[in-house]
Amino acid sequence: MLSLYIIFGFILGMIVSFFLIKYGNKNICNKNKFKKNLDKHREELINHQMELQQYFLNSIKLLENLIKDHHNLHQYTLKSAKNLLLKKQKKFNSSDDVLKTLYNYELSSGKIQPRDYPMQQNDNIIIKKK
């Protein structure tokens, strides 16, 4: 009789555990699906961040090259203007004022503004009034 209860309890336990596994496992399956989906999106996000970082690094390099080329072009233009004025001075014996201002011009000072821009009050440039 005891063995009958043991067999009956074992069969009943198998049936109950079958239903628990079948219906209780959906949450675990959903959890695993969400975790896989989350890992996939996290990986895509990391790849996107790396692509974006590489894009900005390339943009910085291009801008640095552009600045360097612009600086070289400006220096070449300034040098050409000096040579042109020297040739004109020798040819026409013009005054030295233009050459002195051109030789004294410094690229990094930024104090001398082009003529089409108004002068600012805080600049240290002396304006001669006629």
C-alpha positions as CSV (number, residue, x, y, z in Angstrom):
1,M,0.0,0.0,0.0
2,L,2.8,2.3,0.8
3,S,4.4,1.6,-2.6
4,L,1.0,2.5,-4.2
5,Y,1.1,5.9,-2.5
6,I,4.7,6.4,-3.7
7,I,3.8,5.5,-7.3
8,F,0.7,7.7,-7.2
9,G,2.6,10.6,-5.7
10,F,5.4,10.2,-8.3
11,I,2.9,10.2,-11.2
12,L,1.0,13.2,-9.7
13,G,4.3,15.0,-9.3
14,M,5.3,14.3,-12.9
15,I,1.9,15.7,-14.1
16,V,2.1,18.8,-11.9
17,S,5.8,19.5,-12.9
18,F,4.9,19.1,-16.6
19,F,2.2,21.8,-16.4
20,L,4.5,24.0,-14.3
21,I,7.3,23.7,-16.8
22,K,5.0,24.2,-19.8
23,Y,3.1,27.3,-18.5
24,G,5.6,28.7,-16.0
25,N,8.5,28.7,-18.5
26,K,7.0,31.4,-20.7
27,N,8.3,34.2,-18.4
28,I,11.7,32.7,-18.6
29,C,11.5,32.4,-22.4
30,N,10.3,36.0,-22.7
31,K,13.1,37.1,-20.4
32,N,15.7,35.3,-22.5
33,K,14.2,36.9,-25.7
34,F,14.3,40.3,-24.2
35,K,17.9,39.8,-23.0
36,K,19.0,38.6,-26.5
37,N,17.2,41.6,-28.0
38,L,18.8,44.0,-25.5
39,D,22.3,42.5,-26.2
40,K,21.7,42.9,-29.9
41,H,20.7,46.6,-29.6
42,R,23.5,47.3,-27.2
43,E,26.0,45.9,-29.7
44,E,24.4,48.0,-32.5
45,L,24.7,51.1,-30.3
46,I,28.3,50.4,-29.5
47,N,29.0,50.0,-33.3
48,H,27.1,53.2,-34.1
49,Q,29.1,55.1,-31.4
50,M,32.4,53.8,-32.8
51,E,31.3,54.9,-36.4
52,L,30.3,58.3,-35.1
53,Q,33.6,58.7,-33.2
54,Q,35.6,57.7,-36.3
55,Y,33.6,60.2,-38.4
56,F,34.3,63.1,-36.0
57,L,38.0,62.1,-35.8
58,N,38.2,62.2,-39.6
59,S,36.4,65.6,-39.6
60,I,38.9,67.0,-37.2
61,K,41.8,65.8,-39.3
62,L,40.2,67.3,-42.4
63,L,39.7,70.6,-40.6
64,E,43.3,70.7,-39.3
65,N,44.5,70.1,-42.9
66,L,42.3,72.8,-44.1
67,I,43.6,75.3,-41.5
68,K,47.2,74.3,-42.4
69,D,46.6,74.8,-46.1
70,H,44.8,78.1,-45.6
71,H,47.7,79.3,-43.4
72,N,50.2,78.2,-46.1
73,L,48.2,80.0,-48.8
74,H,48.1,83.1,-46.7
75,Q,51.8,83.1,-46.2
76,Y,52.4,82.5,-49.9
77,T,50.1,85.4,-50.8
78,L,51.8,87.6,-48.3
79,K,55.3,86.6,-49.6
80,S,54.1,87.2,-53.2
81,A,52.8,90.6,-52.3
82,K,56.1,91.6,-50.7
83,N,58.0,90.5,-53.8
84,L,55.6,92.4,-56.1
85,L,55.9,95.6,-54.1
86,L,59.7,95.2,-54.1
87,K,59.6,95.0,-57.9
88,K,57.3,98.0,-58.1
89,Q,59.5,100.0,-55.8
90,K,62.6,99.3,-57.8
91,K,60.7,100.1,-61.0
92,F,58.9,103.3,-59.9
93,N,60.8,104.4,-56.8
94,S,57.6,104.6,-54.8
95,S,57.5,105.5,-51.1
96,D,58.6,103.1,-48.3
97,D,55.4,103.5,-46.3
98,V,53.6,100.7,-48.0
99,L,56.6,98.3,-47.7
100,K,57.1,99.2,-44.0
101,T,53.5,98.4,-43.2
102,L,53.6,95.2,-45.2
103,Y,56.8,94.1,-43.5
104,N,55.5,94.9,-40.0
105,Y,52.3,93.0,-40.6
106,E,52.1,90.0,-38.3
107,L,49.6,87.2,-39.1
108,S,49.2,86.2,-35.5
109,S,48.6,89.6,-34.0
110,G,45.1,90.1,-35.3
111,K,45.2,93.8,-34.5
112,I,45.1,95.0,-38.0
113,Q,41.6,94.6,-39.5
114,P,40.7,94.7,-43.1
115,R,39.4,98.0,-44.4
116,D,35.8,96.8,-45.0
117,Y,35.3,96.0,-41.3
118,P,34.7,98.8,-38.7
119,M,37.3,99.4,-36.0
120,Q,36.4,98.3,-32.5
121,Q,37.0,100.6,-29.6
122,N,39.0,98.1,-27.6
123,D,41.7,97.6,-30.3
124,N,45.1,99.1,-29.6
125,I,45.4,100.7,-33.0
126,I,46.1,104.4,-33.1
127,I,43.9,106.2,-35.6
128,K,45.4,109.4,-37.0
129,K,42.8,112.1,-37.6
130,K,43.4,114.6,-40.4
